[in-house]
Amino acid sequence: MSPSDPCEIVVLKWSAQSAKSEVLLNCAGFYMANDPGPIMAVQPNMKPMGESFAKDRIAPMMRDTPALSGLIKDTGRRESNNTIFHKVFPGGHLTISGANSPSSLASRPIRVLLMDEVDRFEATREGDAQKLAEKRTRTFHNRKILKVSTPTYENHGIDAEYSNCQQKWQWHVACLHCGEFQFPEFKFFHWEKDQPDTTSYTCGACGAVHQPNEEFKVKATGKWVCIEDSGNKSKGYHFNQWASPFARWSETVAEFLNAKDDPLKLQTVINTAFAETWSEAGESVDPASLFSRRESYSFVPLGALVLVAGVDVQGDRLELEVIGYGEGEESWGIEYRVIWGDPGRPEVWSDLDRILSQTYKTEDGRSLPISATCIDSGGHHTSAVYDFCSKRAGRRVFAVKGMAGEGKPIVSAANVKRYGRTGGNVRLFTIGVDTCKRIVMGRLGVEEGAGLCHFPMTYDEQYFDQLTAEEIRTKYQQGVPTQFWYQIRSRNEALDIRVYALAALKLLNPVWTALRQAPDERPQKKKQSTKPFATNWKN
């Protein structure tokens, strides 16, 4: 990043809390003090991130660094040209912009461009925020561009930028026995079951094991190693938490163990700690393979501690599935039903009420009720859904509406909706459908343990075709790669219903240890009927 180096673009694909922003700040401070010119620092958004960066990072640096103190006039003075987002100093200025504000990216020529957390940049109406900002540097022969971020998905954001660099570097550590350097990865670390404090590190070359008390000796050997070199105009650097002096091996393993049973948490660890991209285990699941995994059970298996249901509303029918969940959110398909009829007529909803009111027999003879239900309200029968749910709120029958978009929570806080001529009220929950689909599809690829999905023999090929009817694809919106769910088959009700059932489970929020220890003490609904599940999923 120095003026004397021929490199124009530097990319940092680093783990979280590894001084990425400190590198960015030091670059800004160096040019302000030693080689002034127009500088732009781009955050994912103006507020709160851009404002926080200006107040919490830039302002203290300017105040406490002797070489920078006094370069920028106090923004509170009337004669000052400075604002929170624009700092003028002798020979140049520092502008803080947001990737979500095209006008702030296109306002002036820039010599030094610093972009933070680029994987959180979103496309604007004028195109890719990165490309818009880079255009500002074209008139400078001595431009410098720094891009830093933790990765998210393969060939997206910082991972794509790193892949495009002419030089690629990784931070390697040496074996204390043979001296061989290697990039520290998950596969080289081992520990005793559920004991992260026992984490050891194995050399891939000689097999020597480094015990926990040798951790800092290993980390002290670290150095940058070039793994690919085809030029010197762009250089990328890959660094992860395994080599970080700010986190112990045991802390990284503990993060992994805490997250391994939850795909959302696990993705966060893989991205922010391992500094690796995330891939979906369930993207390539074949419906025929799921069909072949069906199991023979006619009562609720003992592992299922609660029952939940998801309901999809179509123009001529209601479709629902009852699913049993146990510890680690292992699941068992219990019953799939289709209620034919116009959802605008009350008898259809009466049939649904009878199904949701019944109890199901377990293998040990107990009766298990449906503890929570989510019903899609986004179709043409919204008022009917609202009316049904509002009268059964005490039974945890919830109205839900899906919202697309990456990073949305599984279930958001409820909004109170008024409906009908009499002005009834209902609580409406918003579901992050893309997030839920990632979880559901990812669990279809699980072969044992937490998250494993069991299906009964009564589910036929059509069910599994619907369950796997969508896949993740990538499209480019104004030059920005965006992942989205693409429907590859005409019917996807089974997948949607699984999403609603997952939301019902999250709203129920069961305490698994309590359910496992005292199953007979769980509150039961009033029985209307007790039965094993249906003999055919389309009944």
C-alpha positions in Angstrom: 0.0 0.0 0.0 3.0 2.3 0.1 3.5 4.9 -2.7 6.8 3.2 -3.8 5.1 -0.2 -4.5 3.8 -0.9 -8.0 0.8 -2.7 -6.6 -2.6 -0.9 -7.2 -5.1 -3.3 -5.6 -4.7 -5.0 -2.2 -7.2 -7.6 -1.0 -7.5 -8.9 2.6 -9.5 -12.0 3.0 -9.3 -12.2 6.7 -11.1 -13.6 9.7 -13.1 -11.3 12.0 -11.3 -9.4 14.8 -7.9 -9.7 13.1 -7.1 -6.0 12.7 -8.5 -5.6 9.2 -9.9 -2.2 10.0 -6.6 -1.3 11.7 -4.8 -1.9 8.5 -7.3 0.4 6.7 -6.9 3.1 9.4 -3.1 3.0 9.2 -3.2 3.3 5.4 -5.5 6.4 5.7 -3.3 7.9 8.4 -0.1 7.3 6.5 -1.3 9.1 3.4 -2.8 12.0 5.3 0.5 12.6 7.1 3.1 11.7 4.5 1.6 11.8 0.9 -1.7 13.7 1.1 -4.4 13.5 -1.6 -8.0 12.6 -1.9 -9.0 9.6 0.1 -12.3 7.7 0.3 -13.2 5.1 3.0 -16.3 3.1 2.0 -18.5 1.3 4.6 -21.5 -0.9 3.8 -23.8 1.9 4.7 -23.7 5.6 5.7 -25.6 4.9 9.0 -24.9 3.3 11.3 -21.6 1.9 10.0 -20.2 5.0 8.2 -21.1 7.3 11.1 -19.7 4.9 13.6 -16.4 4.5 11.6 -16.0 8.3 11.5 -16.8 8.9 15.2 -15.3 5.8 16.8 -12.3 5.1 14.6 -11.2 8.1 12.6 -11.8 10.8 15.2 -9.8 9.0 18.0 -7.0 8.2 15.6 -6.7 11.9 14.6 -6.9 13.0 18.2 -4.4 10.6 19.7 -1.8 10.2 16.9 0.9 12.9 17.2 1.6 12.8 13.4 -2.1 13.5 12.7 -3.0 15.8 15.5 -4.0 19.2 14.3 -4.3 18.2 10.6 -8.1 18.5 10.6 -9.8 21.5 12.1 -12.5 20.9 14.7 -15.8 20.2 13.0 -17.6 22.4 15.5 -15.9 25.6 14.4 -17.8 27.8 12.1 -14.9 28.4 9.7 -14.3 24.6 9.3 -15.2 22.9 6.1 -15.3 19.5 7.9 -18.3 17.4 8.7 -18.7 13.9 10.1 -18.3 12.3 6.7 -15.8 14.8 5.1 -12.5 15.7 6.6 -10.2 18.3 4.9 -6.5 18.4 5.6 -3.5 20.1 4.0 -3.2 18.7 0.5 -6.2 16.5 0.5 -9.4 15.2 2.1 -10.9 12.1 3.6 -14.5 11.2 2.6 -16.4 8.5 4.3 -19.1 7.0 2.1 -21.7 4.3 2.2 -22.0 1.5 -0.4 -25.8 2.1 -0.3 -25.4 5.7 -1.3 -24.5 6.1 -5.0 -24.2 9.8 -4.8 -21.5 9.6 -2.1 -19.5 7.2 -4.3 -19.6 9.3 -7.5 -19.1 12.8 -6.1 -15.3 13.4 -6.6 -12.0 11.8 -8.0 -10.2 9.7 -5.5 -6.5 8.6 -5.3 -6.7 6.2 -2.3 -9.8 4.0 -2.0 -10.3 2.0 1.2 -13.3 -0.4 1.3 -14.3 -2.2 4.5 -16.5 -5.4 4.8 -17.1 -5.6 1.0 -19.2 -8.8 1.4 -21.9 -6.6 3.0 -22.1 -4.2 0.1 -25.4 -4.3 -1.8 -26.1 -3.3 -5.3 -27.6 0.2 -5.9 -29.8 1.5 -8.7 -26.6 2.7 -10.4 -24.8 -0.6 -10.2 -22.1 -2.4 -8.2 -20.9 -0.1 -5.3 -17.3 -1.4 -5.7 -17.2 -0.6 -9.4 -18.7 2.8 -8.9 -16.1 3.7 -6.3 -13.2 2.3 -8.3 -14.2 4.5 -11.2 -13.3 7.5 -9.0 -9.6 6.4 -9.1 -9.1 6.2 -12.9 -7.5 9.6 -13.3 -4.6 8.8 -10.9 -1.6 6.9 -12.2 -0.5 6.3 -8.6 -3.9 5.1 -7.2 -4.2 2.6 -4.3 -7.2 0.4 -3.6 -7.6 -1.6 -0.5 -10.5 -4.1 -0.1 -11.0 -6.0 3.2 -13.7 -8.4 4.5 -14.5 -11.7 6.0 -15.7 -14.0 3.2 -19.3 -15.3 2.7 -20.0 -17.4 -0.4 -17.6 -18.9 -3.0 -16.9 -16.6 -6.0 -18.7 -13.7 -4.3 -17.4 -10.5 -2.7 -13.9 -10.8 -1.1 -13.5 -14.4 -2.3 -13.9 -13.3 -5.9 -11.6 -10.4 -5.4 -8.9 -12.6 -3.9 -9.3 -15.1 -6.7 -8.7 -12.4 -9.3 -5.5 -11.1 -7.7 -2.3 -11.7 -9.7 -0.4 -12.6 -6.5 -2.0 -14.7 -3.7 -0.5 -14.9 -0.3 -1.4 -16.9 2.8 -0.2 -16.6 6.4 1.6 -19.9 7.2 3.0 -21.3 10.4 5.9 -23.7 10.8 6.1 -27.1 12.4 8.3 -27.0 15.4 9.8 -30.4 14.6 10.5 -30.5 10.8 10.3 -26.7 10.1 7.7 -27.2 7.2 5.3 -24.2 6.7 1.6 -24.8 6.1 -1.6 -22.8 6.1 -3.4 -23.7 9.4 -6.8 -25.3 8.5 -9.6 -27.1 10.4 -8.3 -30.5 9.3 -5.0 -30.1 11.2 -6.7 -29.6 14.6 -7.8 -32.3 16.9 -9.3 -32.5 20.4 -10.9 -34.9 22.8 -14.7 -35.0 22.6 -16.3 -31.8 23.9 -13.0 -30.7 25.4 -11.7 -27.7 23.4 -9.0 -27.1 25.9 -7.3 -30.3 24.7 -6.9 -28.9 21.1 -3.7 -29.9 19.4 -2.2 -29.0 16.0 -0.8 -31.6 13.6 1.8 -31.0 10.9 0.6 -32.1 7.5 4.2 -32.9 6.4 5.7 -35.0 9.2 2.6 -35.7 11.4 4.1 -34.2 14.5 1.6 -33.1 17.1 1.8 -29.7 18.8 0.2 -29.6 22.2 -1.8 -26.6 23.6 1.2 -25.4 25.5 3.1 -24.9 22.2 0.4 -22.8 20.6 2.2 -19.4 20.9 5.5 -20.9 19.8 3.8 -22.2 16.6 2.0 -18.8 16.0 5.3 -16.9 16.5 6.8 -18.7 13.4 4.1 -17.2 11.1 5.0 -15.5 7.8 3.4 -14.6 4.5 3.9 -17.3 1.8 3.1 -16.6 -1.9 1.1 -19.4 -3.4 0.5 -17.9 -6.8 2.3 -15.2 -8.8 1.4 -13.9 -12.2 2.1 -10.2 -11.8 2.4 -7.4 -9.2 -0.6 -5.1 -9.9 -2.9 -6.8 -7.5 -2.1 -8.8 -4.3 -4.4 -10.8 -2.1 -3.7 -12.0 1.5 -5.6 -14.8 3.3 -5.4 -15.0 7.1 -7.6 -17.0 9.5 -8.3 -17.2 13.3 -6.2 -20.4 13.7 -3.1 -18.3 13.3 -4.4 -15.2 15.1 -2.6 -14.0 18.3 -6.0 -12.7 19.5 -7.8 -16.0 19.8 -6.6 -19.4 21.3 -7.1 -22.6 19.4 -9.4 -23.7 22.2 -11.6 -20.6 21.7 -11.9 -21.3 18.0 -12.9 -25.0 18.6 -15.4 -23.9 21.3 -17.0 -21.6 18.7 -17.3 -24.5 16.3 -18.7 -26.9 18.8 -21.3 -24.4 19.9 -22.4 -23.8 16.3 -22.0 -27.2 14.6 -25.6 -28.2 15.0 -27.1 -25.0 13.7 -26.4 -24.2 10.0 -26.7 -20.4 10.5 -24.3 -20.4 13.4 -21.9 -22.8 11.6 -21.8 -20.5 8.6 -20.9 -17.6 10.8 -17.9 -19.6 12.3 -16.7 -20.8 8.9 -16.9 -17.3 7.5 -15.6 -15.2 10.4 -13.2 -17.6 12.2 -12.0 -20.0 9.5 -12.1 -17.2 6.8 -13.5 -19.7 4.4 -16.6 -19.6 2.1 -19.8 -21.4 3.0 -21.5 -24.0 0.8 -24.9 -25.5 1.3 -24.9 -29.2 2.1 -28.4 -29.7 0.7 -28.0 -28.0 -2.6 -27.4 -31.2 -4.6 -29.7 -33.5 -2.6 -31.5 -36.0 -5.0 -35.2 -36.6 -4.2 -34.7 -40.3 -5.1 -32.0 -40.6 -2.4 -34.4 -39.1 0.2 -37.1 -41.5 -1.0 -34.8 -44.5 -0.5 -34.1 -43.3 3.1 -37.7 -43.7 4.3 -38.2 -45.6 7.5 -41.0 -47.8 8.8 -42.7 -46.3 11.8 -46.4 -45.9 12.4 -46.3 -44.1 15.8 -44.4 -41.0 16.9 -40.8 -42.2 17.6 -39.4 -41.7 21.1 -36.9 -39.1 19.9 -39.6 -36.7 18.9 -40.4 -34.6 21.9 -42.7 -32.0 20.4 -45.0 -31.8 17.4 -45.4 -28.7 15.2 -47.2 -28.1 12.0 -46.9 -25.9 8.9 -49.9 -25.0 6.7 -49.9 -23.8 3.1 -53.0 -22.1 1.7 -53.7 -22.7 -2.0 -56.7 -21.5 -4.1 -58.5 -24.9 -3.8 -57.0 -26.5 -0.8 -55.0 -26.4 2.4 -51.9 -28.6 2.7 -50.2 -29.3 6.0 -47.5 -31.4 7.5 -47.1 -32.5 11.1 -43.4 -32.9 12.1 -41.9 -34.2 15.3 -38.7 -32.5 16.6 -36.2 -33.7 19.2 -32.8 -32.6 20.6 -30.5 -31.1 18.1 -33.6 -30.4 16.0 -33.6 -33.9 14.6 -36.9 -34.3 12.9 -39.5 -37.0 12.0 -42.1 -36.5 9.4 -45.4 -37.6 11.0 -48.3 -36.8 8.7 -48.9 -34.9 5.4 -52.5 -33.9 4.7 -54.4 -32.2 1.9 -57.8 -30.6 2.7 -59.6 -30.0 -0.5 -62.1 -27.2 -0.8 -62.3 -23.4 -1.2 -60.4 -21.7 1.7 -62.9 -19.0 1.6 -65.5 -21.4 3.0 -65.7 -22.2 6.8 -65.9 -26.0 6.5 -62.3 -26.1 5.1 -61.1 -24.4 8.3 -63.2 -26.6 10.5 -61.5 -29.6 9.0 -58.1 -28.0 9.7 -59.1 -27.2 13.3 -60.0 -30.9 13.9 -56.6 -32.0 12.6 -54.7 -29.5 14.7 -56.7 -30.5 17.8 -56.0 -34.2 17.7 -53.2 -35.9 19.5 -50.8 -38.6 18.2 -49.7 -41.7 19.9 -46.0 -42.2 20.7 -44.1 -45.6 20.7 -44.4 -45.8 24.4 -48.2 -45.2 24.4 -48.3 -41.5 25.4 -50.4 -38.9 23.6 -48.6 -36.0 22.0 -50.4 -32.8 20.8 -49.5 -30.3 18.1 -47.8 -27.6 20.2 -47.5 -24.9 17.6 -48.6 -24.2 14.0 -47.7 -21.6 11.4 -50.1 -20.8 8.6 -49.1 -18.8 5.5 -51.2 -15.7 5.1 -49.6 -14.3 1.9 -52.1 -15.6 -0.6 -55.7 -14.6 -1.6 -57.2 -15.7 1.7 -55.4 -13.5 4.1 -58.5 -12.5 6.1 -59.6 -16.1 6.5 -56.1 -17.0 7.9 -56.2 -14.0 10.2 -59.6 -15.0 11.5 -58.6 -18.6 12.1 -55.4 -17.7 13.9 -56.7 -14.9 16.0 -59.3 -17.2 17.6 -56.6 -19.8 18.4 -53.7 -17.7 19.6 -53.9 -19.5 22.9 -53.1 -22.8 21.1 -50.1 -21.2 19.4 -51.6 -21.1 15.9 -49.7 -18.3 14.2 -50.3 -16.3 11.0 -47.0 -15.8 9.1 -45.8 -14.1 6.0 -42.6 -14.8 4.1 -39.9 -12.3 3.3 -37.2 -13.1 0.8 -33.6 -11.8 1.2 -30.3 -13.1 2.6 -29.6 -12.7 6.3 -33.3 -12.2 7.4 -34.0 -13.8 10.8 -36.0 -17.1 10.9 -38.8 -15.3 12.6 -39.1 -11.6 13.3 -41.1 -10.0 16.1 -44.9 -9.9 15.5 -46.8 -7.0 14.1 -50.5 -6.5 15.2 -52.7 -6.4 12.1 -56.3 -5.2 12.0 -58.6 -7.0 9.6 -62.2 -7.5 8.6 -65.2 -5.2 8.9 -65.4 -5.6 12.7 -61.7 -4.6 13.1 -60.3 -7.8 14.6 -56.7 -8.0 15.6 -54.1 -10.7 14.9 -50.4 -11.1 15.5 -48.5 -11.5 12.2 -45.0 -13.0 12.2 -42.5 -12.4 9.4 -40.4 -15.4 8.3 -37.0 -15.1 6.6 -37.8 -17.7 3.9 -34.3 -17.7 2.3 -32.8 -18.3 5.7 -35.2 -21.1 6.5 -34.8 -22.8 3.1 -31.0 -22.8 3.7 -31.6 -24.6 7.0 -34.1 -27.1 5.6 -32.2 -27.9 2.5 -28.9 -28.1 4.4 -30.4 -30.6 6.8 -31.6 -32.9 4.0 -27.9 -33.7 3.5 -27.3 -34.6 7.1 -26.7 -38.3 7.5 -26.7 -38.7 11.3 -27.1 -36.8 14.5 -28.4 -33.2 15.0 -30.5 -31.9 12.1 -31.1 -35.4 10.6 -34.5 -35.7 8.9 -36.5 -38.9 9.1 -39.4 -39.7 6.7 -42.1 -42.4 7.0 -42.9 -45.0 4.4 -46.2 -43.2 3.7 -44.4 -40.3 1.9 -44.3 -41.0 -1.9 -42.1 -39.7 -4.7 -44.2 -36.6 -5.3 -43.5 -35.4 -1.7 -39.8 -35.5 -2.2 -40.0 -33.9 -5.6 -41.8 -31.0 -3.9 -39.4 -30.9 -1.0 -36.4 -30.5 -3.3 -38.1 -28.3 -5.9 -35.8 -25.3 -5.4 -32.0 -24.8 -5.6 -29.5 -22.0 -4.9 -28.4 -20.1 -8.1 -26.4 -17.0 -8.7 -27.5 -14.0 -10.8 -25.8 -10.7 -11.4 -27.8 -7.6 -10.5 -26.0 -4.6 -12.1 -22.8 -6.5 -11.9 -23.2 -7.8 -8.4 -23.4 -11.6 -7.9 -26.5 -12.4 -5.8 -27.7 -15.8 -4.7 -31.4 -16.6 -4.9 -33.7 -19.6 -4.7 -34.7 -20.9 -8.2 -37.7 -23.2 -8.5 -36.8 -26.2 -10.7 -40.1 -28.0 -10.4 -43.7 -26.7 -10.7 -44.8 -27.8 -7.2 -42.9 -26.8 -4.0 -45.6 -26.9 -1.3 -43.8 -29.5 0.7 -40.7 -27.2 1.0 -42.8 -24.2 1.9 -44.6 -26.2 4.6 -41.3 -27.4 6.1 -40.3 -23.7 6.3 -43.5 -22.8 8.2 -43.0 -25.8 10.5 -39.5 -24.7 11.3 -40.8 -21.2 12.1 -43.4 -22.8 14.4 -40.6 -24.7 16.2 -38.6 -21.5 16.7 -41.7 -19.7 18.1 -42.4 -22.6 20.4 -38.7 -22.5 21.6 -38.8 -25.8 23.5 -36.4 -26.6 26.3 -35.1 -30.0 25.2 -33.6 -31.0 28.5 -36.8 -30.4 30.4 -38.8 -32.3 27.8 -36.4 -35.2 27.9 -36.3 -35.5 31.7 -40.0 -35.2 32.4 -42.0 -36.1 29.4 -45.1 -37.0 31.4 -45.2 -33.6 33.0 -45.6 -31.7 29.8 -48.8 -29.7 29.4 -51.3 -31.5 27.2 -54.1 -30.1 25.1 -57.6 -31.4 25.6 -58.0 -34.5 23.5 -60.5 -34.8 20.6 -59.0 -37.9 19.1 -55.9 -40.0 19.3 -54.5 -41.8 16.3 -51.4 -43.0 14.5 -50.7 -41.0 11.3 -52.3 -41.4 7.9 -51.5 -44.2 5.6 -50.9 -41.9 2.6 -49.4 -38.5 2.6 -52.0 -37.1 0.1 -55.0 -38.1 2.2 
